[in-house]
Amino acid sequence: MEKQKCEGCNGKDPKMQEILETYKQDKSNLIQILNEVQEYYGYVPEKAQLAISEYLDIPMAEIYGVVTFYSRFTLKPKGKYHIAVCLGTACFVKGSEQVLERAKQRLGIDVGETTKDGKFSLEATRCIGACGLAPVFTVNDEVYGKATVKMMDEIIDKIMENPE
Ligand code: FES
């Protein structure tokens, strides 16, 4: 799905309003609302956090804590190609950190950042449940196992060559 811009989604954005009104004003709905916001905008904009804070009467700091705790929520828009390198134990001992370092170097961004052209974003994850293939990284929904620095180079090259 094409991600939407959050233009003033402090209650004036009809989609934000629609998401909120689907739920009762009950704090236990926080995660579900955040899921919908993340899915729709591709991240959780600050204005959306504010709208949720007002709607559910939850302090902004608490919402921020939840958003930063779960890796599925992001505070910035993800790139068109979102690279996530697993730093779980099995992957780490098999060298995933070097693979992550290579991606940082090639893309000129740090973990949690998106390239200026919006093409790539980078994330370090906990175990994604594919330890048998360690070390592992994903690009959007595709899993790459037995990853090496060379493999990361090749994937990045391939995406960069793609004019889109
Ligand atoms: S530790 Fe990386 S997939 Fe489990």
Boltz pocket constraint, residues with backbone or C-beta under 6 A from the ligand:
constraints:
  - pocket:
      binder: B
      contacts: [[A, 86], [A, 87], [A, 88], [A, 89], [A, 90], [A, 91], [A, 92], [A, 126], [A, 127], [A, 128], [A, 129], [A, 130], [A, 131], [A, 132], [A, 134], [A, 135], [A, 136]]
      max_distance: 6.0
